[in-house]
Amino acid sequence: MDANTLIFGSMTVISLAIFFYLGQFKASTKQTERDDRISWSERNFSIGKILLYSLVLIGGIVLVSQFL
């Protein structure tokens, strides 16, 4: 094993350990029971709009990269 494997492997293990440690804490009721919460049950964007926006974005990136 080389140094890159050891460094990035240890960074991965440490990051996962921190993620799972912090994941066990729950938000307080002051945060979860607010009046101005986002309603996740209704869609603001349809799948078609998201697809259209992503196609336009990718097409723009391709056009810009062709001219540079």
Jmol script that loads the backbone (N, CA, C; Angstrom):
load data "model"
ATOM      1  N   MET A   1       0.840  -1.180   0.000  1.00  0.00           N
ATOM      2  CA  MET A   1       0.000   0.000   0.000  1.00  0.00           C
ATOM      3  C   MET A   1       0.883   1.242   0.000  1.00  0.00           C
ATOM      4  N   ASP A   2       0.464   2.199  -0.796  1.00  0.00           N
ATOM      5  CA  ASP A   2       1.232   3.431  -0.852  1.00  0.00           C
ATOM      6  C   ASP A   2       0.637   4.477   0.086  1.00  0.00           C
ATOM      7  N   ALA A   3       1.244   5.650   0.107  1.00  0.00           N
ATOM      8  CA  ALA A   3       0.839   6.701   1.034  1.00  0.00           C
ATOM      9  C   ALA A   3      -0.557   7.233   0.713  1.00  0.00           C
ATOM     10  N   ASN A   4      -0.885   7.335  -0.585  1.00  0.00           N
ATOM     11  CA  ASN A   4      -2.212   7.829  -0.954  1.00  0.00           C
ATOM     12  C   ASN A   4      -3.310   6.931  -0.401  1.00  0.00           C
ATOM     13  N   THR A   5      -3.134   5.648  -0.504  1.00  0.00           N
ATOM     14  CA  THR A   5      -4.131   4.712  -0.010  1.00  0.00           C
ATOM     15  C   THR A   5      -4.305   4.862   1.497  1.00  0.00           C
ATOM     16  N   LEU A   6      -3.210   4.988   2.208  1.00  0.00           N
ATOM     17  CA  LEU A   6      -3.298   5.148   3.657  1.00  0.00           C
ATOM     18  C   LEU A   6      -3.955   6.469   4.048  1.00  0.00           C
ATOM     19  N   ILE A   7      -3.573   7.556   3.398  1.00  0.00           N
ATOM     20  CA  ILE A   7      -4.104   8.875   3.755  1.00  0.00           C
ATOM     21  C   ILE A   7      -5.599   8.959   3.438  1.00  0.00           C
ATOM     22  N   PHE A   8      -5.962   8.641   2.184  1.00  0.00           N
ATOM     23  CA  PHE A   8      -7.364   8.775   1.809  1.00  0.00           C
ATOM     24  C   PHE A   8      -8.237   7.688   2.431  1.00  0.00           C
ATOM     25  N   GLY A   9      -7.700   6.535   2.663  1.00  0.00           N
ATOM     26  CA  GLY A   9      -8.449   5.492   3.366  1.00  0.00           C
ATOM     27  C   GLY A   9      -8.738   5.883   4.798  1.00  0.00           C
ATOM     28  N   SER A  10      -7.739   6.452   5.471  1.00  0.00           N
ATOM     29  CA  SER A  10      -7.971   6.889   6.849  1.00  0.00           C
ATOM     30  C   SER A  10      -8.928   8.073   6.897  1.00  0.00           C
ATOM     31  N   MET A  11      -8.850   8.982   5.906  1.00  0.00           N
ATOM     32  CA  MET A  11      -9.805  10.091   5.845  1.00  0.00           C
ATOM     33  C   MET A  11     -11.227   9.574   5.664  1.00  0.00           C
ATOM     34  N   THR A  12     -11.397   8.539   4.848  1.00  0.00           N
ATOM     35  CA  THR A  12     -12.714   7.950   4.631  1.00  0.00           C
ATOM     36  C   THR A  12     -13.255   7.326   5.905  1.00  0.00           C
ATOM     37  N   VAL A  13     -12.430   6.569   6.593  1.00  0.00           N
ATOM     38  CA  VAL A  13     -12.870   5.908   7.821  1.00  0.00           C
ATOM     39  C   VAL A  13     -13.219   6.940   8.889  1.00  0.00           C
ATOM     40  N   ILE A  14     -12.395   7.968   9.036  1.00  0.00           N
ATOM     41  CA  ILE A  14     -12.662   9.011  10.031  1.00  0.00           C
ATOM     42  C   ILE A  14     -13.943   9.767   9.681  1.00  0.00           C
ATOM     43  N   SER A  15     -14.138  10.096   8.398  1.00  0.00           N
ATOM     44  CA  SER A  15     -15.353  10.806   7.976  1.00  0.00           C
ATOM     45  C   SER A  15     -16.597   9.969   8.238  1.00  0.00           C
ATOM     46  N   LEU A  16     -16.549   8.690   7.928  1.00  0.00           N
ATOM     47  CA  LEU A  16     -17.693   7.822   8.191  1.00  0.00           C
ATOM     48  C   LEU A  16     -17.981   7.708   9.679  1.00  0.00           C
ATOM     49  N   ALA A  17     -16.937   7.621  10.484  1.00  0.00           N
ATOM     50  CA  ALA A  17     -17.133   7.537  11.934  1.00  0.00           C
ATOM     51  C   ALA A  17     -17.794   8.804  12.462  1.00  0.00           C
ATOM     52  N   ILE A  18     -17.347   9.966  12.016  1.00  0.00           N
ATOM     53  CA  ILE A  18     -17.952  11.232  12.440  1.00  0.00           C
ATOM     54  C   ILE A  18     -19.395  11.317  11.960  1.00  0.00           C
ATOM     55  N   PHE A  19     -19.651  10.921  10.707  1.00  0.00           N
ATOM     56  CA  PHE A  19     -20.999  10.958  10.147  1.00  0.00           C
ATOM     57  C   PHE A  19     -21.960  10.093  10.955  1.00  0.00           C
ATOM     58  N   PHE A  20     -21.571   8.863  11.260  1.00  0.00           N
ATOM     59  CA  PHE A  20     -22.455   7.978  12.003  1.00  0.00           C
ATOM     60  C   PHE A  20     -22.598   8.406  13.459  1.00  0.00           C
ATOM     61  N   TYR A  21     -21.554   9.013  14.036  1.00  0.00           N
ATOM     62  CA  TYR A  21     -21.657   9.510  15.404  1.00  0.00           C
ATOM     63  C   TYR A  21     -22.636  10.677  15.469  1.00  0.00           C
ATOM     64  N   LEU A  22     -22.533  11.624  14.547  1.00  0.00           N
ATOM     65  CA  LEU A  22     -23.428  12.779  14.551  1.00  0.00           C
ATOM     66  C   LEU A  22     -24.836  12.408  14.101  1.00  0.00           C
ATOM     67  N   GLY A  23     -24.983  11.320  13.366  1.00  0.00           N
ATOM     68  CA  GLY A  23     -26.282  10.891  12.884  1.00  0.00           C
ATOM     69  C   GLY A  23     -27.204  10.366  13.963  1.00  0.00           C
ATOM     70  N   GLN A  24     -26.683  10.081  15.124  1.00  0.00           N
ATOM     71  CA  GLN A  24     -27.533   9.541  16.182  1.00  0.00           C
ATOM     72  C   GLN A  24     -28.282  10.631  16.948  1.00  0.00           C
ATOM     73  N   PHE A  25     -27.912  11.896  16.746  1.00  0.00           N
ATOM     74  CA  PHE A  25     -28.575  12.987  17.442  1.00  0.00           C
ATOM     75  C   PHE A  25     -29.806  13.434  16.657  1.00  0.00           C
ATOM     76  N   LYS A  26     -30.872  13.712  17.382  1.00  0.00           N
ATOM     77  CA  LYS A  26     -32.131  14.126  16.763  1.00  0.00           C
ATOM     78  C   LYS A  26     -32.327  15.620  16.978  1.00  0.00           C
ATOM     79  N   ALA A  27     -32.998  16.246  16.030  1.00  0.00           N
ATOM     80  CA  ALA A  27     -33.295  17.664  16.161  1.00  0.00           C
ATOM     81  C   ALA A  27     -34.286  17.883  17.304  1.00  0.00           C
ATOM     82  N   SER A  28     -34.203  19.042  17.910  1.00  0.00           N
ATOM     83  CA  SER A  28     -35.098  19.347  19.026  1.00  0.00           C
ATOM     84  C   SER A  28     -36.514  19.612  18.506  1.00  0.00           C
ATOM     85  N   THR A  29     -37.477  19.553  19.414  1.00  0.00           N
ATOM     86  CA  THR A  29     -38.854  19.814  19.017  1.00  0.00           C
ATOM     87  C   THR A  29     -39.042  21.267  18.601  1.00  0.00           C
ATOM     88  N   LYS A  30     -38.200  22.152  19.095  1.00  0.00           N
ATOM     89  CA  LYS A  30     -38.265  23.555  18.667  1.00  0.00           C
ATOM     90  C   LYS A  30     -37.959  23.673  17.173  1.00  0.00           C
ATOM     91  N   GLN A  31     -37.099  22.809  16.670  1.00  0.00           N
ATOM     92  CA  GLN A  31     -36.773  22.824  15.245  1.00  0.00           C
ATOM     93  C   GLN A  31     -37.785  22.050  14.414  1.00  0.00           C
ATOM     94  N   THR A  32     -38.301  20.954  14.948  1.00  0.00           N
ATOM     95  CA  THR A  32     -39.168  20.092  14.138  1.00  0.00           C
ATOM     96  C   THR A  32     -40.628  20.531  14.137  1.00  0.00           C
ATOM     97  N   GLU A  33     -41.079  21.246  15.147  1.00  0.00           N
ATOM     98  CA  GLU A  33     -42.492  21.638  15.254  1.00  0.00           C
ATOM     99  C   GLU A  33     -42.672  23.129  14.995  1.00  0.00           C
ATOM    100  N   ARG A  34     -42.087  23.648  13.920  1.00  0.00           N
ATOM    101  CA  ARG A  34     -42.196  25.066  13.597  1.00  0.00           C
ATOM    102  C   ARG A  34     -43.429  25.312  12.736  1.00  0.00           C
ATOM    103  N   ASP A  35     -43.874  26.559  12.703  1.00  0.00           N
ATOM    104  CA  ASP A  35     -45.023  26.926  11.870  1.00  0.00           C
ATOM    105  C   ASP A  35     -44.628  27.116  10.410  1.00  0.00           C
ATOM    106  N   ASP A  36     -43.404  27.531  10.154  1.00  0.00           N
ATOM    107  CA  ASP A  36     -42.981  27.853   8.784  1.00  0.00           C
ATOM    108  C   ASP A  36     -42.147  26.736   8.151  1.00  0.00           C
ATOM    109  N   ARG A  37     -42.486  25.497   8.490  1.00  0.00           N
ATOM    110  CA  ARG A  37     -41.763  24.366   7.910  1.00  0.00           C
ATOM    111  C   ARG A  37     -42.061  24.214   6.433  1.00  0.00           C
ATOM    112  N   ILE A  38     -41.119  23.670   5.699  1.00  0.00           N
ATOM    113  CA  ILE A  38     -41.323  23.370   4.289  1.00  0.00           C
ATOM    114  C   ILE A  38     -42.223  22.143   4.168  1.00  0.00           C
ATOM    115  N   SER A  39     -43.217  22.221   3.313  1.00  0.00           N
ATOM    116  CA  SER A  39     -44.103  21.090   3.084  1.00  0.00           C
ATOM    117  C   SER A  39     -43.482  20.200   2.011  1.00  0.00           C
ATOM    118  N   TRP A  40     -42.932  19.073   2.420  1.00  0.00           N
ATOM    119  CA  TRP A  40     -42.271  18.175   1.480  1.00  0.00           C
ATOM    120  C   TRP A  40     -43.263  17.282   0.758  1.00  0.00           C
ATOM    121  N   SER A  41     -44.539  17.339   1.131  1.00  0.00           N
ATOM    122  CA  SER A  41     -45.523  16.468   0.491  1.00  0.00           C
ATOM    123  C   SER A  41     -45.992  17.011  -0.857  1.00  0.00           C
ATOM    124  N   GLU A  42     -45.794  18.299  -1.123  1.00  0.00           N
ATOM    125  CA  GLU A  42     -46.208  18.858  -2.409  1.00  0.00           C
ATOM    126  C   GLU A  42     -44.978  19.145  -3.267  1.00  0.00           C
ATOM    127  N   ARG A  43     -45.153  18.962  -4.560  1.00  0.00           N
ATOM    128  CA  ARG A  43     -44.047  19.172  -5.492  1.00  0.00           C
ATOM    129  C   ARG A  43     -44.073  20.589  -6.033  1.00  0.00           C
ATOM    130  N   ASN A  44     -42.931  21.263  -5.985  1.00  0.00           N
ATOM    131  CA  ASN A  44     -42.820  22.581  -6.588  1.00  0.00           C
ATOM    132  C   ASN A  44     -42.325  22.482  -8.023  1.00  0.00           C
ATOM    133  N   PHE A  45     -41.608  21.420  -8.337  1.00  0.00           N
ATOM    134  CA  PHE A  45     -41.089  21.189  -9.669  1.00  0.00           C
ATOM    135  C   PHE A  45     -41.537  19.818 -10.130  1.00  0.00           C
ATOM    136  N   SER A  46     -41.976  19.755 -11.373  1.00  0.00           N
ATOM    137  CA  SER A  46     -42.338  18.458 -11.913  1.00  0.00           C
ATOM    138  C   SER A  46     -41.081  17.784 -12.474  1.00  0.00           C
ATOM    139  N   ILE A  47     -41.178  16.508 -12.713  1.00  0.00           N
ATOM    140  CA  ILE A  47     -40.053  15.754 -13.262  1.00  0.00           C
ATOM    141  C   ILE A  47     -39.689  16.285 -14.646  1.00  0.00           C
ATOM    142  N   GLY A  48     -40.702  16.684 -15.420  1.00  0.00           N
ATOM    143  CA  GLY A  48     -40.452  17.222 -16.759  1.00  0.00           C
ATOM    144  C   GLY A  48     -39.643  18.511 -16.723  1.00  0.00           C
ATOM    145  N   LYS A  49     -39.956  19.402 -15.776  1.00  0.00           N
ATOM    146  CA  LYS A  49     -39.198  20.645 -15.655  1.00  0.00           C
ATOM    147  C   LYS A  49     -37.754  20.374 -15.255  1.00  0.00           C
ATOM    148  N   ILE A  50     -37.563  19.460 -14.327  1.00  0.00           N
ATOM    149  CA  ILE A  50     -36.205  19.134 -13.890  1.00  0.00           C
ATOM    150  C   ILE A  50     -35.413  18.556 -15.050  1.00  0.00           C
ATOM    151  N   LEU A  51     -36.030  17.672 -15.834  1.00  0.00           N
ATOM    152  CA  LEU A  51     -35.375  17.086 -16.995  1.00  0.00           C
ATOM    153  C   LEU A  51     -35.040  18.161 -18.025  1.00  0.00           C
ATOM    154  N   LEU A  52     -35.975  19.059 -18.278  1.00  0.00           N
ATOM    155  CA  LEU A  52     -35.750  20.137 -19.241  1.00  0.00           C
ATOM    156  C   LEU A  52     -34.616  21.052 -18.793  1.00  0.00           C
ATOM    157  N   TYR A  53     -34.624  21.448 -17.530  1.00  0.00           N
ATOM    158  CA  TYR A  53     -33.561  22.319 -17.011  1.00  0.00           C
ATOM    159  C   TYR A  53     -32.193  21.640 -17.089  1.00  0.00           C
ATOM    160  N   SER A  54     -32.145  20.354 -16.774  1.00  0.00           N
ATOM    161  CA  SER A  54     -30.861  19.657 -16.820  1.00  0.00           C
ATOM    162  C   SER A  54     -30.372  19.502 -18.258  1.00  0.00           C
ATOM    163  N   LEU A  55     -31.289  19.247 -19.215  1.00  0.00           N
ATOM    164  CA  LEU A  55     -30.883  19.156 -20.619  1.00  0.00           C
ATOM    165  C   LEU A  55     -30.364  20.490 -21.137  1.00  0.00           C
ATOM    166  N   VAL A  56     -31.036  21.588 -20.768  1.00  0.00           N
ATOM    167  CA  VAL A  56     -30.576  22.913 -21.175  1.00  0.00           C
ATOM    168  C   VAL A  56     -29.217  23.217 -20.569  1.00  0.00           C
ATOM    169  N   LEU A  57     -29.029  22.873 -19.304  1.00  0.00           N
ATOM    170  CA  LEU A  57     -27.744  23.110 -18.637  1.00  0.00           C
ATOM    171  C   LEU A  57     -26.625  22.305 -19.287  1.00  0.00           C
ATOM    172  N   ILE A  58     -26.871  21.039 -19.543  1.00  0.00           N
ATOM    173  CA  ILE A  58     -25.850  20.197 -20.176  1.00  0.00           C
ATOM    174  C   ILE A  58     -25.564  20.680 -21.592  1.00  0.00           C
ATOM    175  N   GLY A  59     -26.613  21.056 -22.336  1.00  0.00           N
ATOM    176  CA  GLY A  59     -26.405  21.593 -23.685  1.00  0.00           C
ATOM    177  C   GLY A  59     -25.593  22.873 -23.667  1.00  0.00           C
ATOM    178  N   GLY A  60     -25.857  23.741 -22.692  1.00  0.00           N
ATOM    179  CA  GLY A  60     -25.072  24.970 -22.565  1.00  0.00           C
ATOM    180  C   GLY A  60     -23.617  24.689 -22.251  1.00  0.00           C
ATOM    181  N   ILE A  61     -23.370  23.741 -21.373  1.00  0.00           N
ATOM    182  CA  ILE A  61     -21.992  23.385 -21.040  1.00  0.00           C
ATOM    183  C   ILE A  61     -21.275  22.821 -22.263  1.00  0.00           C
ATOM    184  N   VAL A  62     -21.964  21.972 -23.055  1.00  0.00           N
ATOM    185  CA  VAL A  62     -21.361  21.406 -24.250  1.00  0.00           C
ATOM    186  C   VAL A  62     -21.054  22.501 -25.263  1.00  0.00           C
ATOM    187  N   LEU A  63     -21.988  23.424 -25.466  1.00  0.00           N
ATOM    188  CA  LEU A  63     -21.748  24.524 -26.415  1.00  0.00           C
ATOM    189  C   LEU A  63     -20.589  25.418 -25.993  1.00  0.00           C
ATOM    190  N   VAL A  64     -20.534  25.729 -24.714  1.00  0.00           N
ATOM    191  CA  VAL A  64     -19.444  26.586 -24.234  1.00  0.00           C
ATOM    192  C   VAL A  64     -18.106  25.853 -24.371  1.00  0.00           C
ATOM    193  N   SER A  65     -18.090  24.566 -24.081  1.00  0.00           N
ATOM    194  CA  SER A  65     -16.827  23.828 -24.184  1.00  0.00           C
ATOM    195  C   SER A  65     -16.386  23.651 -25.639  1.00  0.00           C
ATOM    196  N   GLN A  66     -17.315  23.667 -26.593  1.00  0.00           N
ATOM    197  CA  GLN A  66     -16.956  23.545 -27.995  1.00  0.00           C
ATOM    198  C   GLN A  66     -16.286  24.811 -28.520  1.00  0.00           C
ATOM    199  N   PHE A  67     -16.686  25.959 -28.008  1.00  0.00           N
ATOM    200  CA  PHE A  67     -16.159  27.217 -28.490  1.00  0.00           C
ATOM    201  C   PHE A  67     -14.919  27.681 -27.733  1.00  0.00           C
ATOM    202  N   LEU A  68     -14.552  27.020 -26.686  1.00  0.00           N
ATOM    203  CA  LEU A  68     -13.338  27.406 -25.929  1.00  0.00           C
ATOM    204  C   LEU A  68     -12.142  26.637 -26.351  1.00  0.00           C
TER     205      LEU A  68
END
end "model"
wireframe off; spacefill off
backbone 0.3
color backbone group
